[in-house]
Amino acid sequence: MALSGGLFATLAQAQNLTITPAQQATASQVAQTGVPLSALGPNAPDRYTVKSGDTLWAISGIFLTSPWRWPELWGMNQQEVRNPHRIFPGQELRLVKKDGRAMLLAGAVPGGEVPATVRLSPRTRAETLVDNALPTLQTNLIEPFLAEPLIVDENTLALAPRIVATPEDRILLSKGDRAYVRGPANAPLLNEKGKPWMFRVMRNATPLKDPITKEILGYETQYVGKVELVSGESRQMSGNVDKDGKPVLDMVPASVDVQSIKEEISVGDRLLPEPERELLSFVPRAPSQSIDARIVSVYGSTSIVNAAQYQIVVINKGTKDGIERGHVLSLLSAGANMVDPTDATKTRIRLPDERNGLLMVFRPFERLSYGLIMEIKTGVKIGDRLVTPQ
């Protein structure tokens, strides 16, 4: 499906799409010649019609041997597949093979191209193809994790405002209730223009340690609800005076109203500003640099020994290490330590690590990242290695 330059730019800006220079370079190179036939999956079809419910990951796996090579699939024909976020249900993808190479051509969505101009009236409800673009993966697998857990550093945690009291000394709060909040002395919670007014309520900041160095890389907080700031902290005359005869000022906490809850909110819970909502469409791809990471934790349980397919894990690499949303890493199973049975001296050897599956990062932080286990052979455990796929 071809889009006019102006309309394409508008759609891209509307979704704040991110195409890295490495992806663009790969696409530009492949667009000239296509990909070798050896890069195609063994059952790659000559034609495929995109269906509702398809994902970029699944379609990549249909045509290519490695789903993370989606930028190459996109680059097979830049004129027709201008952006990996512009693949829609109803498009027909056609595989053309010539001289040992393959190119992918995309047909238009039935009904014609996206119109350049749409006239709206007060009674018209418009829905663009932007809303129907294929997601990278099944959104139900990660959507709760985009909205709930947060990883913060020690300083952010120390400066987070805390709930200090409730009306009538209520122990637990629910939707519609009011609570009173204080920030640290040097950063009171104020209701000012440009300041946050929606907050997530968090609890149980769990330290996340590097499994090798044992260094604390961040703190994972538990989401319990959301509140809206009604009034900021202030000081009021108490009506009393101190020993020098000066008026005594009482500290008045900020007021917040509970907008939603996952669990009951209580005194001691912390507030963190509501972050911007993250997009669910991103490009699965291998990192351009060599990555050697480890599994730090399995989300949601401290008792899980082995994580399975579609479970969320935390890894010990983040944006500081070059990790980006959509990066795919190979999961490795550690090779066994054993005695060489053919050696009379009984030399101890360690077998090579073997690939156990694939993980895709969907939410990176500075030093840690959340990843979804996409494919797996055997269970994944804390300390397992992840590397850039070959």
Secondary structure, DSSP 8 states (H G I E B T S, - for coil): ----HHHHHHHHHHHT----HHHHHHHHHHHHH-EEGGGB-TT--SEEE--TT--HHHHHHHHBSSTTBHHHHHHTTTTT---TT---TT-EEEEEEETTEEEEEE---TT-S--S-----TT-----GGGGS--SS-GGGTHHHHHS-EEE-HHHHHHS-EEEE-GGG-S-B-TT-EEEEE--TTS-----TTS--EEEEEEEEEEEE-TTT--EEEEEEEEEEEEEEEE--EEEEEEEE-TTS-EEEEEE-EEEEEEEESS-B-TT-EEEE------S----B--SS--EEEEEEETT-SS-SSB-TT-EEEES--GGGT--TTBEEEEEE---EEE-TT-TT--EEE---EEEEEEEEEEE-SS-EEEEEEEESS-B-TT-EEE---
